[in-house]
C-alpha cells in the first residue's frame, strides 16, 4: 500500500442544529455516539483513514459551529481546505 496519499481537509458547514456534528461522528467513529451532541463552539476536528486506488489518505473533517454568534470566527477555518 502506498502511504504517500497525504491528507485532505473537508469543512462541514450549515446552520445551527442541522446535524453537522452527527454526520462528523458517523464518518469518524463506528456510530453516532450517545445522545444529542452539545452545540459546537468554534470547530471540532475528526480524522478518518481512507484508502483510494491503493494510496492511503487521512481525511480531516472540520465540524464548524453554525450559530450566528460565531459567524465572525468561522473565516479562520476557511483557509487550506480541500472540500466543503
For each residue, the residues with C-beta under 8 A, 3 or more apart:
1: 51 54 55 56
2: 5 54 55 56
3: 55 56
4: 55
5: 2 52 55 56 57 58
6: 57 58
7: 57 58 59 60
8: 57 58 59 60 82 83
9: 60 62 80 81 82 83
10: 59 60 61 62 81 82 83 84
11: 62 64 77 78 81 83 84
12: 20 23 24 61 62 63 64
13: 20 64 66 84
14: 18 19 20 66
15: 18 66
16: 39 65 66 67 68
17: 39 66
18: 14 15 66
19: 14 22 23
20: 12 13 14 23 24 40 63 64 66
21: 24 25 37 40 44 63
22: 19 25 26 32 37
23: 12 19 20 26 27
24: 12 20 21 27 28 44 46 61 63
25: 21 22 28 29 31 32 33 37 46
26: 22 23 29 31 32
27: 23 24 46 48 59 61
28: 24 25 46 47 48 61
29: 25 26 32 33 46
30:
31: 25 26
32: 22 25 26 29
33: 25 29 37
34:
35:
36:
37: 21 22 25 33 40
38:
39: 16 17 65 67
40: 20 21 37 43 44 63 64 65 66
41: 65 70
42: 64 65 70 73
43: 40 62 63 64 65 77
44: 21 24 40 62 63
45: 60 61 62 63
46: 24 25 27 28 29 60 61 63
47: 28 58 59 60 61
48: 27 28 58 59 61
49: 56 57 58 59
50: 56 57 58 59
51: 1 54 55 56 57
52: 5 55 57
53:
54: 1 2 51
55: 1 2 3 4 5 51 52
56: 1 2 3 5 49 50 51
57: 5 6 7 8 49 50 51 52
58: 5 6 7 8 47 48 49 50
59: 7 8 10 27 47 48 49 50
60: 7 8 9 10 45 46 47
61: 10 12 24 27 28 45 46 47 48
62: 9 10 11 12 43 44 45 77 81
63: 12 20 21 24 40 43 44 45 46
64: 11 12 13 20 40 42 43 74 77
65: 16 39 40 41 42 43 70 74
66: 13 14 15 16 17 18 20 40 70
67: 16 39 70
68: 16 71
69:
70: 41 42 65 66 67 73 74
71: 68 74
72: 75
73: 42 70 76
74: 64 65 70 71 77 78
75: 72 78
76: 73 79
77: 11 43 62 64 74 81
78: 11 74 75 81
79: 76
80: 9
81: 9 10 11 62 77 78 84
82: 8 9 10
83: 8 9 10 11
84: 10 11 13 81
